[in-house]
Amino acid sequence: MSMGVKEAIAARHSVRAFARKPLTGDEIHELLEAARNAPSSLNTQPWRFKVVTDPADLAWFGTSEASRKQGWLAGAAAIFICCADLAHYVKDSQSAAFFYRDSNIITGEPMDGIDAYVAREAAAAEQAKFGACAMNTAIAEAFLMLRAVEMGLGTCWVGMFDEANIKARFAIPEGLRIVNILAVGHPDEPEVYPRKRKTMEEIVLK
Ligand SMILES: Cc1cc2nc3c(=O)[nH]c(=O)nc-3n(C[C@H](O)[C@H](O)[C@H](O)COP(=O)(O)O)c2cc1C
């Protein structure tokens, strides 16, 4: 199936019911490839993904406190544990900033202050770094979610989870924080709920 971005945006919705059909390695690769190409601040690309497909692990997500017992997760074909790499974020910011400055891709005032910017980032509290990394990771996931629609797959962003539990089970390295988990699979939904959206008037500031 091939569709334009407009159609993919219109068709995307949170899918919480899936067919019992695993994802192929190629499908997983295609999804990650979409995320890999997303933009990020100073090209830091702080996203890291652990792709879980083992049926026992998927079942665990559905029954465990780690997902606040969101049972439907057990039916997903894969769960992407979407992480932000705080440990490498500042170093990556710095090297990208210097690359942009030295190759004159970004010039002028922002680059004049880049040393101070990087120093501020390095000194920032973990929560501030997490905010920056999570913002970038969310953009990558948006790309992934739209590519999934184009491939006939469904996704659902899951923000209710217990980080410590998941980090322990899947040995997520120190220095990484989990932004969210993302359920992925072939949709098999009894019903698709209409999406409720605020009106243009509500979201556009006068
Ligand atoms: C940050 C975030 C956290 C979410 N957490 C959950 C969750 O824990 N469980 C769930 O079933 N859906 C979750 N969702 C999905 C939202 O409920 C859904 O995107 C929203 O209701 C709009 O519906 P739509 O995605 O179908 O357009 C989350 C979405 C986002 C963006």
The ligand as an SDF file (V2000), in Angstrom:
LIG
                    3D

 31 33  0  0  0  0  0  0  0  0999 V2000
    2.0570   11.1100   25.3480 C   0  0  0  0  0  0  0  0  0  0  0  0
    0.9740   10.0940   25.0450 C   0  0  0  0  0  0  0  0  0  0  0  0
    0.6680    9.1420   26.0120 C   0  0  0  0  0  0  0  0  0  0  0  0
   -0.3170    8.1690   25.7260 C   0  0  0  0  0  0  0  0  0  0  0  0
   -0.5070    7.1550   26.6110 N   0  0  0  0  0  0  0  0  0  0  0  0
   -1.3890    6.1710   26.3150 C   0  0  0  0  0  0  0  0  0  0  0  0
   -1.5260    5.0370   27.1640 C   0  0  0  0  0  0  0  0  0  0  0  0
   -0.8070    4.8570   28.1630 O   0  0  0  0  0  0  0  0  0  0  0  0
   -2.4590    4.1080   26.8360 N   0  0  0  0  0  0  0  0  0  0  0  0
   -3.2220    4.2100   25.7180 C   0  0  0  0  0  0  0  0  0  0  0  0
   -4.0390    3.3140   25.4770 O   0  0  0  0  0  0  0  0  0  0  0  0
   -3.1000    5.2660   24.8740 N   0  0  0  0  0  0  0  0  0  0  0  0
   -2.2030    6.2470   25.1360 C   0  0  0  0  0  0  0  0  0  0  0  0
   -2.0210    7.2860   24.2650 N   0  0  0  0  0  0  0  0  0  0  0  0
   -2.8540    7.4060   23.0310 C   0  0  0  0  0  0  0  0  0  0  0  0
   -3.8540    8.5640   23.1630 C   0  0  0  0  0  0  0  0  0  0  0  0
   -4.8950    8.2070   24.0300 O   0  0  0  0  0  0  0  0  0  0  0  0
   -4.3860    8.9380   21.7570 C   0  0  0  0  0  0  0  0  0  0  0  0
   -3.3150    9.3530   20.9330 O   0  0  0  0  0  0  0  0  0  0  0  0
   -5.4110   10.0650   21.8130 C   0  0  0  0  0  0  0  0  0  0  0  0
   -6.5550    9.6490   22.5290 O   0  0  0  0  0  0  0  0  0  0  0  0
   -5.8520   10.5220   20.4310 C   0  0  0  0  0  0  0  0  0  0  0  0
   -6.3640    9.4370   19.6950 O   0  0  0  0  0  0  0  0  0  0  0  0
   -5.7340    8.9810   18.3120 P   0  0  0  0  0  0  0  0  0  0  0  0
   -4.2670    8.6290   18.5570 O   0  0  0  0  0  0  0  0  0  0  0  0
   -6.5040    7.7910   17.8910 O   0  0  0  0  0  0  0  0  0  0  0  0
   -5.8120   10.1210   17.3490 O   0  0  0  0  0  0  0  0  0  0  0  0
   -1.0330    8.2320   24.5090 C   0  0  0  0  0  0  0  0  0  0  0  0
   -0.7030    9.1940   23.5540 C   0  0  0  0  0  0  0  0  0  0  0  0
    0.3110   10.0980   23.7980 C   0  0  0  0  0  0  0  0  0  0  0  0
    0.7120   11.0550   22.7080 C   0  0  0  0  0  0  0  0  0  0  0  0
  1  2  1  0
  2  3  1  0
  2 30  2  0
  3  4  2  0
  4  5  1  0
  4 28  1  0
  5  6  2  0
  6  7  1  0
  6 13  1  0
  7  8  2  0
  7  9  1  0
  9 10  1  0
 10 11  2  0
 10 12  1  0
 12 13  2  0
 13 14  1  0
 14 15  1  0
 14 28  1  0
 15 16  1  0
 16 17  1  0
 16 18  1  0
 18 19  1  0
 18 20  1  0
 20 21  1  0
 20 22  1  0
 22 23  1  0
 23 24  1  0
 24 25  2  0
 24 26  1  0
 24 27  1  0
 28 29  2  0
 29 30  1  0
 30 31  1  0
M  END
$$$$
